[in-house]
Amino acid sequence: MPQRASGWAAVPPVTKGIIVLNVVVFVLTVMSAGGDLGGGRGRLQGDLALFGPDIEYGDWWQLYRLVTSGFVHFGLIHLAFNLVILYRFGEMLEPALGPLRFTGLYLASLLTGSFGALALSPHAFTGGASGAVFGLVAAAAIGLHQRGINVWQSGVGGLLVVNLVLTFVVPGISIGGHVGGMVGGFLVGAFMLRLETTRRSVIDGVLVAAIISALAVTGSALVAR
């Protein structure tokens, strides 16, 4: 009788890959910071995190930070909090969307989060997967709503509200990063999840994610300059 995979083995491949990449980058940044698990800033963090002046004075190629900053975390708690949400909502969304659309959704949320961080706090040293993972939460919320499921009873609506409150109340959290990621995830998720999975819907979904991502990168370049 066939057995169904459970635990880590059951995590969808893209979600699993993003989790592993975040952990690897965290280990490398901790090593570069002399083993400080509390978020001490090392050289590698300085090279990967989002910082407006580096993009402004480093020419266009420094825009790579829009992506790499989404894998830099300032402490073990910061990393664990984001990865728990990624694990939870990756398991929910990736099987529904497939690997291509899920990757597009995650990247669009990450980039709109980076744009939001630059737009509101260009001189802040910003990093973390928060914008991307909260984009997944927003996408899940609109997807459940489109299917007639009460987002409050599911707990997803409450999670969104709590995190929005914490975003504005707790010092040191990137308001632009969180709100930008949520907006990007909401827009892309609303388009992707309203359609049944077909070859055409996959192509259209990836295209919409690419357009949102391109707009976020363009906006980030303009804001930084």
NUKE-840427 format. One line per 5 residues: their letters; for each residue x, y, z of N, C-alpha, C, O. Coordinates in steps of 0.2 Angstrom, whole numbers, plus 2048, in hexadecimal, padded with zeros to 3 digits. Last residue first. Layout:
a> X,Y,Z,X,Y,Z,X,Y,Z,X,Y,Z ~ ... $
***
This chain:
ravla> 857,91C,7DC,85B,921,7D9,858,928,7DA,85A,92D,7D8 ~ 84E,914,7E3,855,914,7E5,859,91A,7E2,85E,91C,7E5 ~ 843,916,7DB,843,918,7E2,84A,919,7E4,84C,91E,7E8 ~ 847,90F,7CF,845,916,7CF,845,919,7D6,848,91F,7D7 ~ 849,902,7D4,84E,906,7D0,84D,90D,7D0,851,911,7D2 $
sgtva> 83C,8FF,7D8,841,8FF,7DD,847,903,7DA,84A,907,7DE ~ 834,8FF,7CC,833,904,7D1,839,905,7D7,83A,90A,7D9 ~ 83A,8F4,7C6,83B,8FB,7C3,83A,900,7C8,83D,905,7C9 ~ 837,8EA,7CF,83E,8EB,7CE,83F,8F3,7CB,843,8F6,7CD ~ 829,8EB,7CE,82C,8EC,7D4,833,8EE,7D3,836,8F2,7D7 $
lasii> 827,8E8,7C0,825,8EF,7C3,828,8F0,7C9,82A,8F6,7CB ~ 82B,8DB,7C0,82F,8E0,7BC,82D,8E7,7BE,831,8EB,7BF ~ 822,8D5,7C8,829,8D5,7CA,82D,8DA,7C7,831,8DE,7CA ~ 816,8D6,7C0,817,8DA,7C7,81E,8DA,7CA,820,8DF,7CC ~ 81A,8CE,7B6,819,8D6,7B5,819,8D9,7BB,81C,8DF,7BC $
aavlv> 81C,8C2,7BB,822,8C5,7B8,821,8CD,7B7,825,8D0,7B8 ~ 80F,8BF,7BF,814,8C0,7C4,81A,8C3,7C2,81D,8C7,7C5 ~ 809,8BE,7B2,807,8C4,7B7,80C,8C5,7BC,80E,8CA,7BE ~ 810,8B3,7AD,811,8B9,7AA,80F,8BF,7AF,812,8C4,7AF ~ 80B,8A9,7B6,813,8AB,7B6,814,8B2,7B3,818,8B5,7B5 $
gdivs> 7FE,8A9,7B2,800,8AB,7B9,807,8AD,7B9,809,8B1,7BD ~ 7FF,8A5,7A4,7FC,8AC,7A6,7FE,8AE,7AD,800,8B4,7AF ~ 804,898,7A6,807,89D,7A2,805,8A4,7A4,809,8A9,7A5 ~ 7F9,893,7AE,800,893,7B0,804,898,7AD,808,89C,7B0 ~ 7EF,894,7A5,7EE,898,7AB,7F5,898,7AF,7F7,89D,7B2 $
rrtte> 7F2,88B,79A,7F2,892,799,7F2,896,7A0,7F5,89C,7A0 ~ 7F2,87F,7A1,7F8,881,79E,7F8,889,79D,7FD,88C,79E ~ 7E9,881,7B0,7E9,87F,7A9,7F0,881,7A7,7F3,885,7AA ~ 7E0,882,7BE,7E7,880,7BC,7E7,87D,7B5,7E4,878,7B4 ~ 7D4,88F,7BF,7D6,888,7C0,7DD,887,7BC,7DF,88A,7B8 $
lrlmf> 7D6,89F,7C7,7D6,89A,7C1,7D7,893,7C3,7DC,892,7C7 ~ 7D9,8A6,7D2,7D2,8A6,7D0,7D1,8A1,7CA,7CB,8A0,7C8 ~ 7E6,8A5,7D5,7E2,8A1,7D8,7DB,8A1,7D6,7D7,89D,7D8 ~ 7ED,8B0,7CD,7EE,8A9,7CC,7E9,8A4,7CF,7E7,89F,7CC ~ 7E7,8BC,7D2,7E6,8BA,7CB,7E7,8B2,7CA,7E4,8AF,7C7 $
agvlf> 7EA,8BC,7DF,7E3,8BD,7DD,7E2,8BA,7D6,7DD,8B7,7D4 ~ 7F8,8BB,7DF,7F4,8B5,7E2,7EC,8B6,7DF,7E9,8B0,7DE ~ 7FB,8C8,7DB,7FD,8C2,7D7,7F9,8BC,7D9,7F6,8B8,7D4 ~ 7F5,8CF,7E5,7F4,8D1,7DE,7F5,8CA,7DA,7F1,8C8,7D6 ~ 7FB,8CA,7F1,7F4,8CA,7F0,7F2,8CB,7E9,7ED,8C8,7E6 $
ggvmg> 809,8CC,7EF,806,8C5,7F0,7FE,8C5,7EF,7FC,8C0,7EC ~ 809,8DA,7EF,80B,8D6,7E9,808,8CF,7EA,806,8CC,7E4 ~ 804,8DD,7FC,801,8DF,7F6,803,8DB,7F0,7FE,8D9,7EC ~ 80E,8D6,804,807,8D4,804,803,8D6,7FE,7FF,8D3,7FC ~ 81A,8DD,801,819,8D6,7FF,812,8D4,7FF,810,8D0,7FB $
gvhgg> 816,8EA,806,818,8E9,7FE,817,8E2,7FC,814,8E0,7F7 ~ 815,8E7,813,80F,8E9,80F,810,8E8,808,80C,8E6,805 ~ 823,8E3,816,81D,8DF,818,817,8E1,813,814,8DD,810 ~ 82A,8EE,811,82C,8E8,80F,826,8E3,810,824,8DF,80C ~ 825,8F9,818,825,8F9,811,826,8F2,80E,822,8F0,80A $
isigp> 828,8F6,825,821,8F7,824,821,8F6,81C,81C,8F3,81A ~ 834,8EC,82D,833,8F0,826,82C,8F0,824,829,8EB,822 ~ 836,8EE,83E,833,8EA,838,832,8EF,832,830,8F4,833 ~ 83A,8F7,848,83F,8F3,844,83D,8EF,83F,841,8EC,83B ~ 82D,8F5,854,833,8F9,851,837,8F4,84D,838,8EE,84F $
vvftl> 81C,8F0,852,823,8EE,854,829,8F2,850,829,8F2,84A ~ 812,8F6,84B,813,8F7,852,81A,8F6,854,81C,8F9,858 ~ 811,8F2,83D,810,8FA,83F,812,8FB,846,813,901,848 ~ 812,8E5,83E,816,8E8,839,816,8F0,83B,81B,8F3,83B ~ 808,8E1,847,80F,8E0,849,813,8E4,845,818,8E7,847 $
vlnvv> 7FD,8E3,83E,7FD,8E7,844,805,8E7,846,807,8EC,848 ~ 800,8D9,834,800,8E0,832,800,8E5,838,804,8EA,838 ~ 7FF,8CE,83C,806,8D0,839,806,8D7,836,80B,8DA,837 ~ 7F1,8CE,83E,7F6,8CE,844,7FD,8D0,841,800,8D4,845 ~ 7EC,8CD,831,7EB,8D3,835,7F0,8D3,83B,7F3,8D9,83C $
llggv> 7F1,8C0,82D,7F2,8C6,829,7F2,8CC,82E,7F6,8D1,82E ~ 7EB,8B8,837,7F2,8B8,836,7F4,8BE,832,7F9,8C2,834 ~ 7DD,8BA,834,7E0,8BC,83A,7E7,8BC,83A,7EA,8C1,83D ~ 7DD,8B3,827,7DB,8BB,828,7DE,8BD,82E,7E1,8C3,82E ~ 7E0,8A6,82A,7E4,8AA,826,7E3,8B1,827,7E8,8B5,827 $
gsqwv> 7D6,8A0,832,7DC,8A2,835,7E1,8A6,831,7E5,8AA,834 ~ 7CA,89B,82D,7D0,898,82B,7D6,89A,82F,7DB,896,82F ~ 7C2,8A5,831,7C1,89F,834,7C7,89A,832,7C9,896,836 ~ 7C6,8AF,828,7C7,8B0,82F,7C6,8AA,833,7CA,8A8,838 ~ 7C3,8AB,81B,7CA,8AC,81D,7CB,8AD,825,7D0,8AB,827 $
nigrq> 7B8,8A0,816,7B8,8A5,81B,7C0,8A6,81D,7C2,8A1,821 ~ 7B7,89C,805,7B9,89A,80C,7BA,8A0,810,7BD,8A5,80E ~ 7B5,89E,7F8,7AF,89E,7FC,7B1,89C,803,7AC,89B,807 ~ 7C0,89F,7F0,7BC,899,7F0,7B7,898,7F5,7B4,893,7F6 ~ 7C4,8AC,7F2,7C1,8AA,7EB,7BE,8A4,7EB,7B9,8A2,7E7 $
hlgia> 7C9,8AA,7FF,7C3,8AE,7FE,7C0,8AD,7F7,7BA,8AC,7F7 ~ 7D4,8A3,7FC,7CF,8A0,800,7C9,8A3,7FF,7C3,8A0,7FF ~ 7DC,8AC,7F5,7DA,8A6,7F2,7D4,8A2,7F6,7D0,8A0,7F2 ~ 7DE,8B6,7FE,7D9,8B8,7F9,7D7,8B1,7F5,7D2,8B1,7F2 ~ 7E6,8AF,807,7E0,8B2,809,7DB,8B3,804,7D5,8B2,804 $
aaavl> 7F1,8AB,7FF,7ED,8A6,802,7E6,8A9,804,7E1,8A6,803 ~ 7F6,8B8,7FD,7F4,8B4,7F7,7EF,8AE,7FA,7EA,8AD,7F7 ~ 7FA,8BB,80A,7F5,8BF,806,7F2,8BB,801,7EC,8BC,7FF ~ 804,8B1,80C,7FE,8B1,810,7F8,8B5,80D,7F3,8B3,80D ~ 80D,8B5,802,80A,8AE,802,804,8AE,806,7FF,8AB,804 $
gfvag> 811,8C1,807,80E,8C1,801,80A,8BA,800,805,8BA,7FD ~ 818,8BD,812,811,8C0,813,80E,8C1,80D,807,8C1,80D ~ 823,8B8,80C,81F,8B3,80F,818,8B6,811,813,8B3,810 ~ 829,8C4,806,827,8BE,802,822,8BA,805,81D,8B8,802 ~ 82B,8CC,812,827,8CE,80C,824,8C9,808,81E,8C8,806 $
saggt> 834,8C3,819,82D,8C5,81C,829,8C7,816,823,8C5,816 ~ 840,8BE,817,83B,8BC,813,834,8BE,814,830,8BC,811 ~ 84D,8CB,819,849,8C6,81B,843,8C4,816,842,8C8,811 ~ 853,8DC,81B,854,8D5,819,84E,8D1,81C,84B,8D3,820 ~ 85A,8ED,81B,854,8E8,81B,856,8E1,818,85A,8E0,813 $
fahps> 85F,8FB,821,862,8F5,81F,85D,8EF,820,85B,8ED,826 ~ 858,90A,81B,858,905,820,85B,8FF,81D,85B,8FD,817 ~ 856,913,811,85C,913,815,85D,90E,81A,861,90E,81E ~ 849,912,80C,84F,911,808,855,910,80B,85A,90D,809 ~ 83B,90F,811,841,90F,815,847,90E,811,84B,909,812 $
lalag> 831,90F,807,830,912,80D,836,913,811,836,918,815 ~ 838,909,7FB,833,90F,7FB,832,913,801,832,919,801 ~ 83E,8FE,800,842,904,7FD,83E,90A,7FD,841,90F,7FE ~ 833,8F6,804,838,8F8,809,83C,8FE,806,83E,903,80A ~ 82C,8F5,7F8,829,8F8,7FD,82E,8FB,802,82E,900,805 $
fsgtl> 836,8ED,7F1,834,8F4,7EE,831,8F8,7F4,832,8FE,7F5 ~ 835,8E2,7F8,83C,8E6,7F8,83A,8ED,7F5,83D,8F1,7F8 ~ 828,8DE,7F6,82A,8DF,7FD,831,8E3,7FD,831,8E8,801 ~ 829,8DB,7E8,825,8E1,7EA,826,8E3,7F2,826,8E8,7F4 ~ 832,8D0,7E9,834,8D6,7E6,830,8DC,7E8,832,8E2,7E8 $
lsaly> 82A,8C6,7F0,831,8C9,7F3,833,8CF,7F0,835,8D4,7F3 ~ 81F,8C5,7E8,81E,8C8,7EF,825,8CA,7F2,825,8CF,7F5 ~ 826,8C0,7DD,822,8C6,7DC,821,8C9,7E3,822,8CF,7E4 ~ 82B,8B4,7E2,82F,8B9,7E0,82C,8BF,7DF,82F,8C5,7E1 ~ 81E,8AD,7E5,823,8AE,7EA,828,8B4,7E8,829,8B9,7EC $
lgtfr> 818,8AC,7D8,815,8B0,7DE,81A,8B2,7E3,81A,8B7,7E6 ~ 822,8A4,7D1,820,8AB,7CF,81D,8AF,7D5,81F,8B5,7D5 ~ 821,898,7D9,827,89C,7D8,826,8A3,7D6,829,8A8,7D9 ~ 814,895,7D6,816,896,7DD,81C,89A,7DD,81D,89F,7E1 ~ 815,893,7C8,811,898,7CA,813,89A,7D2,813,8A0,7D4 $
lpgla> 81D,887,7C8,81F,88D,7C4,81B,894,7C7,81E,899,7C8 ~ 818,87D,7D1,81E,880,7D2,820,887,7CF,822,88C,7D2 ~ 806,880,7D5,80C,87C,7D1,812,880,7D2,812,886,7D5 ~ 7FB,884,7DC,7FE,888,7D7,803,884,7D2,803,886,7CC ~ 7F9,87A,7E6,7F3,87D,7E2,7F6,881,7DC,7F2,881,7D7 $
pelme> 805,877,7EC,802,872,7E8,7FC,875,7E4,7FA,872,7DF ~ 808,885,7F1,80C,882,7EB,809,87C,7E8,809,87C,7E2 ~ 800,888,7FB,7FF,88B,7F5,803,887,7EF,800,887,7EA ~ 802,880,807,7FB,881,805,7FB,883,7FD,7F7,881,7FA ~ 810,87F,809,80C,879,808,805,87A,806,802,876,802 $
gfryl> 812,88D,80A,815,889,804,811,883,803,80F,881,7FD ~ 80C,890,816,809,892,810,80C,88F,80A,808,88F,805 ~ 815,889,81F,80E,888,81F,80B,88A,819,806,886,817 ~ 822,88D,81B,821,886,81B,819,885,81B,816,881,817 ~ 821,89B,81D,822,899,816,820,891,816,81D,88F,811 $
ivlnf> 81F,89B,82B,81A,89E,827,81B,89B,81F,816,899,81C ~ 82C,896,82F,826,893,831,820,895,82C,81C,891,82A ~ 834,8A0,829,834,899,826,82E,895,829,82C,891,825 ~ 832,8AB,831,831,8AB,82A,830,8A4,827,82C,8A3,823 ~ 836,8A6,83E,830,8A9,83D,82E,8A9,836,828,8A7,834 $
alhil> 844,8A3,83C,83F,89E,83D,838,8A0,83C,834,89C,83A ~ 84A,8AF,839,84A,8AA,834,844,8A5,835,841,8A3,831 ~ 848,8B6,845,846,8B9,83F,845,8B4,839,840,8B3,836 ~ 84F,8AD,84E,848,8AE,84E,845,8B1,848,83F,8AF,846 ~ 85C,8AF,849,859,8A8,849,851,8A9,849,84E,8A5,846 $
gfhvf> 860,8BE,840,85F,8BA,846,85B,8B4,845,858,8B3,840 ~ 85C,8C5,833,860,8C8,839,85E,8C4,83F,85B,8C7,844 ~ 85E,8BD,823,85B,8BE,829,85F,8C0,82F,865,8BF,830 ~ 85C,8BD,812,861,8BF,817,85C,8C0,81E,858,8C4,81D ~ 854,8BB,807,857,8B5,80A,85C,8B7,810,85F,8B2,813 $
gstvl> 851,8C7,802,84B,8C3,804,84E,8BD,807,84A,8B9,80A ~ 85C,8CD,7FD,85A,8CF,804,855,8CB,806,854,8CA,80D ~ 85D,8C8,7F0,861,8C4,7F5,85F,8C7,7FC,860,8C3,801 ~ 854,8D0,7E9,852,8C9,7EA,856,8C6,7F0,853,8C3,7F4 ~ 859,8DD,7EA,852,8DC,7EB,850,8D5,7EC,84B,8D4,7EF $
rylqw> 866,8DB,7E7,865,8DB,7EE,85D,8DB,7EF,85B,8D9,7F4 ~ 868,8DD,7DA,867,8D6,7DC,865,8D6,7E3,863,8D1,7E5 ~ 86A,8EB,7D8,863,8E9,7D8,862,8E1,7DA,85D,8DF,7DC ~ 877,8ED,7D4,875,8EC,7DB,86E,8EA,7DD,86C,8E9,7E2 ~ 877,8F1,7C7,878,8EA,7C9,877,8E8,7D0,876,8E2,7D2 $
wdgye> 875,8FF,7C6,870,8FA,7C5,871,8F3,7C8,86C,8F0,7CA ~ 880,906,7D3,87E,905,7CC,878,900,7CC,877,8FD,7D1 ~ 883,90A,7DF,886,904,7DD,884,902,7D6,886,8FD,7D3 ~ 87B,914,7E4,882,916,7E2,886,910,7DF,88B,911,7DD ~ 86E,90E,7E6,86F,914,7E3,876,916,7E0,877,918,7DB $
idpgf> 871,902,7ED,86F,902,7E6,86F,908,7E2,871,908,7DC ~ 876,908,7F9,87A,903,7F5,878,902,7EE,87C,902,7E9 ~ 86B,90F,7FD,871,913,7FB,876,90E,7F7,879,910,7F2 ~ 862,905,801,861,909,7FC,867,90C,7F9,868,90C,7F3 ~ 864,8F4,804,866,8FB,807,867,900,801,86B,8FF,7FD $
laldg> 862,8E4,808,85F,8E9,805,861,8F0,808,860,8F1,80E ~ 870,8D8,809,86A,8DB,80C,868,8E1,807,86C,8E3,803 ~ 87C,8D3,804,876,8D0,802,86F,8D4,804,86A,8D4,800 ~ 887,8D9,80A,887,8D8,803,880,8D6,800,87F,8D7,7FA ~ 884,8D9,817,885,8DF,814,885,8DF,80C,883,8E4,809 $
qlrgr> 885,8CB,819,87E,8CF,81A,87E,8D5,816,87A,8D7,813 ~ 892,8CA,818,88E,8C7,813,887,8CA,813,884,8CB,80E ~ 898,8D0,823,899,8D3,81C,894,8D0,817,892,8D4,813 ~ 88B,8D1,830,892,8CF,82D,892,8D1,826,88E,8D5,823 ~ 883,8D6,83E,884,8D7,837,88B,8D5,834,890,8D8,837 $
gggld> 87A,8CA,848,87F,8CF,847,881,8D0,840,881,8CB,83C ~ 86F,8C2,84B,86E,8C7,846,874,8CC,845,873,8D1,842 ~ 872,8B8,855,86D,8BE,856,86C,8C3,851,868,8C8,852 ~ 87C,8B0,852,875,8AE,850,870,8B3,851,86A,8B2,84F ~ 88C,8B3,84D,887,8B6,851,880,8B4,84E,87E,8B6,849 $
ggasm> 897,8AE,846,893,8A9,84A,88E,8AC,84E,88B,8A9,853 ~ 89D,8B8,83F,8A0,8B6,845,89C,8B1,849,89E,8B0,84F ~ 896,8BC,834,895,8C0,83A,899,8BD,840,897,8C0,845 ~ 898,8B1,82B,89B,8B7,82A,89B,8BD,82F,89F,8C1,82F ~ 88F,8A8,832,897,8A7,832,89A,8AD,830,8A0,8AE,833 $
vtlvf> 883,8AE,82F,885,8AD,836,88D,8AC,836,890,8AF,83B ~ 883,8AD,821,883,8B3,824,885,8B3,82B,889,8B7,82E ~ 882,89F,820,888,8A2,81D,888,8A9,820,88E,8AB,822 ~ 876,89C,826,87C,899,829,882,89D,827,886,89E,82A ~ 86D,8A3,81E,86E,8A5,825,874,8A2,828,878,8A6,82B $
vvvnl> 86F,89C,812,871,8A3,812,872,8A5,819,876,8A9,81B ~ 869,890,816,870,890,814,873,897,814,878,898,817 ~ 85C,894,819,860,891,81E,867,892,81C,86B,893,820 ~ 857,898,80C,857,89D,811,85C,89A,817,860,89E,81A ~ 859,88C,805,85D,891,803,85D,897,809,862,899,80A $
viigk> 84F,884,80C,856,882,80C,85A,888,80A,85F,889,80E ~ 843,88B,808,845,88B,80F,84C,889,810,850,88C,814 ~ 844,88A,7FA,844,891,7FD,846,890,804,84A,894,807 ~ 842,87C,7F9,848,87F,7F6,849,886,7F9,84F,888,7FB ~ 835,87A,7FE,83B,877,801,841,87A,7FF,846,87C,803 $
tvppv> 82E,881,7F4,82E,883,7FB,834,880,7FF,837,884,803 ~ 830,879,7EA,833,880,7E9,833,883,7F1,838,886,7F2 ~ 82B,86C,7EE,832,86D,7EC,834,874,7EC,83A,876,7EF ~ 821,86A,7FD,822,86B,7F6,829,86D,7F4,82C,871,7F8 ~ 824,85E,809,824,865,808,825,866,800,829,863,7FE $
aawgs> 825,851,80D,81E,853,809,81E,85A,807,81A,85D,804 ~ 830,850,814,830,84C,80D,82A,84F,809,82A,84E,803 ~ 82D,856,820,832,859,81B,831,856,814,832,85A,80F ~ 81D,84E,822,823,852,825,827,855,81F,824,858,81A ~ 81A,840,817,818,845,81C,81E,849,81E,824,847,81D $
arqpm> 814,837,809,81A,83A,80C,817,83F,811,811,842,810 ~ 80A,828,80A,80A,82F,808,810,833,80C,811,832,812 ~ 80D,818,803,80D,81D,809,80E,824,807,811,825,802 ~ 804,80B,7FB,808,811,7FB,807,815,801,802,816,804 ~ 804,7FA,800,800,800,800,804,806,800,809,807,804 $
***
